[in-house]
Amino acid sequence: MLSRSYTNLVDLASGNFPAMGGRGGRKRLARVMTVPGIVSELDDDQANSVSSDVQSSVSQERMIIVGNQLPLKGRRRPDGKGWSFSWDDESLLLQLKDGFPEDMEVIYVGSLRVDVDPADQDDVSQTLLERFKCVPAFLPPEIASRYYNGFCKQQLWPLFHYMLPFSAEHSGRFDRSLWEAYVSANNYFSQKVIEVINPEDDYVWIHDYHLMVLPTFLRRRFNRLRMGFFLHSPFPSSEIYRTLPVREEILKALLNADLIGFHTFDYARHFLSCCSRMLGLEYQSKRGYIGLEYYGRTVGIKIMPVGVHMGQIESVLSLADNQWRVDELKRQFEGKTVLLGVDDMDVFKGINLKILAMEQMLKVHSSWRGTAVLVQIANPARGGGRDLEEIQREIQQSCKRINETFGQPGYEPLVYIDHPVSIAERIAFYMIAECVVVTAVRDGMNLTPYEYIVCRQGRTDASSESGSSVGPRKSMLVVSEFIGCSPSLSGAIRVNPWNIEATAEAMNEAISMSETEKQLRHEKHYKYVSTHDVSYWSRSFILDMERTCKDHFRRRCWGIGLSFGFRVVALDPNFRKLSIDAIASTYKRTKSRVIMLDYDGTVMPQFAINKTPSAEVISIINTICDDKRNIVFLVSGRGRDSLSKWFSPCEKLGIAAEHGYFIRWGRDQEWELCGQSTDFGWTQIAEPVMKQYTEATDGSSIEMKESALVWHHQDADPGFGSCQAKEMLDHLESVLANEPVAVKSGQFIVEVKPQGVSKGIVAEKILSSIAEKGVRADFVLCIGDDRSDEDMFECIGSAVNRKLVSSNTAVFACTVGQKPSKAKYYLDDTTEVVTMLGALAEASDESPLSSPSSSPRAVTATSP
């Protein structure tokens, strides 16, 4: 039965999604709980987390691994009664267990590769849970087909491999019904996870592009769940990804995970670029870790290529019949130099390009005719379609043509194997191949080169067992620069597979290279591959997940948003929303108040075009200023001319302009100069630098203030503007190193201003001026929204210890928006800020005025 939370998600995917509980009469698999509790509590559809604020006392942790397919092989029993299941030793999901702690329990959730009759599904589920700790997700056939063959294979897979659907016949245009099936299937997987999860103690590790929206389903139910996601395919550039109609839904869903893993920096860089361009999120790198701040949560970005399972390969190498296979192949290819290709039959594997490169090599380097052989193993295709059929036809035609052209009696330059090959047979081919060639035009990782290197090394104990020495090990690789393993194989010859001539020359170079060079390259590769195996990869991912999730139970978490806009806000336990009723009540009780307000993003919306304050804001500020118990200051980075003009009706409002370089205590008082320096010779150095970057960055501009220079890149390309801002920051810090200025970056700005100027210094000056007159504020309110306001929050937070205010002063440091801050309170937006100020204005109207001698206005009236 569908949960109400799922219905909300489906409402986004389709306005009218069909019910999916077609087998409502079946009993559900019992949940496996490791702590006492009421099972029915997990069926609540409340948006809040079902987990408590206290960590579980159960010390044993479990890992729930979720993938599209379980790491199992299944077949019908010979008598047709029931099923027989066994582990699939070649499944990565099974192999990665080697990197887990020995006492960690592992549960798998995924679909089966075989179709199980609905009448048998309950029995199969119970058997798999008891014997294998596997929880199968049985998708309805109509959902399964449209989910996997439809959205996954026709839309996500081509797009992630840089193939755009330019026509309906090739790749297929976006089909919302397929997206609905994808959402539906992900929900099925989430329900199976929920059946067995203990949210306070379990980790969840989700794998690959089939389940990219699963994090939202799980996060919606369990706010503090520790959850990682790893993408095994490429992630395309933002220019490709942005064509996907559901681009933001998938990005936001992924960001509900705690850690997102990629094979290469390129894939991670593309993902981060998409988050920046489409969601406005910028990443930060700290002590070697990359993170995205997302509503108070730090989403970690992990870059780690997966490795091979060393034990599995070495165990096959040790089999007695393996040597028999190797010897047989050596006899078959005696006197030949074997180049080997091992690929899935897929349009992106570049098999046709490899074969054409072989033809080119034989044309140009005639000495290899009669000796060089390319053995191409093509594993059966996982999908279908017109494009694949065309590729297969081209491959077969090319093989026939090349063998007819260059073949001789007893010699065929191309051996094409298009049937399933066992791991033992594959390893035997690795053992006799002089070079492995991978020409995929786009591939997530591709472990073929790694397997080849391990096989060419042979068994590490082979020489000791046989009593004879093993000759020098050597291997050569020609690899596409577009595959995930390419960056880690520095000794391989990297090629652009689309350049047939260059690939042909690389193949010739690989097999013509000196034996010593081959040996040195092999040693370098083997050292990396043997130390970065699959257990190393999984262990590294788990350690990073633990680090990323270590504060989960310390923070206050709650879910907000509907559908795929759902996200969890995670904040410090002491950080809470400012109660308007509570602050108004405190305001009424106090007699000496200081109120400091930022302008842009606090009183005025950040992206408003017309920055003139409304009549309502002017009226509220005037009412608060008219209360003699109040000192009210507008503390802004804007210039004094603009602020003076906009707030000319506010006679008693103090203004600190340009972050406090200029201060005045009222409309009719003179401006004070608060900067430490009046020498602006540095502008002659900084302005040409800023102009240089402005000319090179479309959409940027320079704002010249009286005391500062500000470079704005809000209207520039997000990625380029951010890059230029970082470069400019370094440039200005270098050329202004001996000048009395500070160079700082902010929200879409880089600013150069005199040293000793900050909003924190303004706050300190206001509070100390009052204290020097013998009156200490008993109410301090400070509101701001960006990085410069954090200095104010820090100042008033330490004001009691520094005796700027009395020990019982009510201090309210409030930021705008739910984000990490030195403030202890927040309001959601500028509307709430104005509403709160309106409540204070009403309280001022209602309260009788105190005697002038005890008010801060009285003691500051003589301030210069």
C-alpha angles and dihedrals in degrees: 000000000000118000118230090241090060092051089059091055093047090051086068095046092048135356092227115028119180122243113262105195094102093149098047092147094066119099116240125241111268114252121246109228126186097187131050113266148119111278093210090064089073090062093065112120095206116136092231122089117268090215121097127239091247121079117245118259090224107106101192113093125206132205120217110199115199121194137153090255132029116240090249139111117215135188138166116263114252091251090054091240112120134331138285119214133187137171118275101229092195094058114111090212089062096042095053090067087081089075095054125094111270093242095050113111115221126206122186126211121189146100127286125245091226129067111246119197112248090239090060099042098092093050092045091049093052093046094049092048094050099041104031105014087238124143112202121211108212106202119199107256094244091051094043094053096046091043099049107021091031118040098013100044103026100041116013098037096051093041094050087051092052099258113136121201097242090161135024091240095057119059093335131256121266110287115194093203088062090050089052090053090050091053090046093051092049088053091053089055091048091053090054091050091049090053093064106024130113098196097201098053108024130089119212121208115189121196133213143335095303090075106035096131095045092093090066093053092050096041090052090059099037115031096187099040113139104233137169133185129199124194112210095185128067118276109224128230117273091253089062099035094050090067090070108101092215094045097126094044091057094044092051091047092053090049089062086073119086096222128025117195132203133179096231141021090244092061092046091047091054091050092049090048090053091050090051098046099039104029102024093238121146122200126226129208116212126173092340096312124111119214141172118215106224117174094322094317121106109221107203122221115213122197111192128132115224119244138211128269102256094191094054094051094045091049090055090047089056095055114112095229092052091076089048090055091047093050091049092053091046089056091047093051098032111155091012132113107227123210112188135207123186115182143144112251098258136136090241098052094082095223091148091052091051092052091049089050089053090052090050092050091053090049096050100033103043092175089078093059108112094017111050115079128182112208109196118192111194113191114213115279117259093207140021142215142130095287092055092048090053092050092049091050091050092049093051092047092048092049092051093047095048095046091049092048101043103018122116134184105294092007132092116171092206125050109183117193112187101169130087113286122200121233089250092055091045092052091049090056090049089054095057099036118106092199138009118216123202116181103167112156089213129359134161098226117323112203096199094102091049092050091048093052093051092047093050089052089055126197113338091222097044097105095047093050096048094041090227129102120255117230124243112298116230139169137171131207135197106189136176115249087225098069127092097239094053097089092055094052102071092163094056123098103247119209142181098239091207088065100078095182094051091047090051091052090048091053090050092048092050096055094038095052120115118267092240092055092048090051094050092049091048092051091051092049095045092051090057098040095047093051096041100053128145093276091053089051096049093043091052092049092050092050091051091047090053091049093048093048099042094107097045097108095040095059131074109245133188135161125241134177135044133262113345089346087074115120138157121246110212117189140164111280090243093051112092143152116279110249109223092204092050096049092045090053092050090045091057093052096051130082107191113049136176120193122186120186133187114213116209110059092007110057094004122045110256096235099038112131095208106056096184110120116247123248088251092057092047091050094049093048092048091051092051092045091051090062103096091213090066137083108191123190132183106211111191143153090229124106121270095242094060094044093046091052096046095046099036090121090061104083098176099039116116116218130202107190129194092018091307103314086122122036133177127175098213143358094267097045128092124260115257120217108225102173121108093228137042093186109110098174088119090073089073087062099039100042097061090049091051091047090052091055092042092056090049096045116064112216096025127115143181123239114201113206126181092255104018148036119225127192113204123200100168092118096043126096103289097230097040093041092052091047092050091047091056091047092048091049090056092043094051094044088054099048094039096045093116097041125097093246141105122226114206138167125220140163102330092332144096113202134192115197138156118281117259094037119118141124089250090062089049091054091048092050093051094048095043092048089057093044092051089061092057099258121108120200114246094189124045123177122181123176128183142139113211144050096279090058091059088078089061092048091051092050097051091041089063095035094103093053090047090050093238088129134021122275093250096048115137105232121193115184105179130181126196112243132018103281140119108289145150086242118097095212138046140193119203101234147340091280091061090047092055090045091052092048088049089056090052090049090053090050090052090052091050099045124081113240118256122232113289093239094067098045124097089228089065095053095043098044089093095048111126 
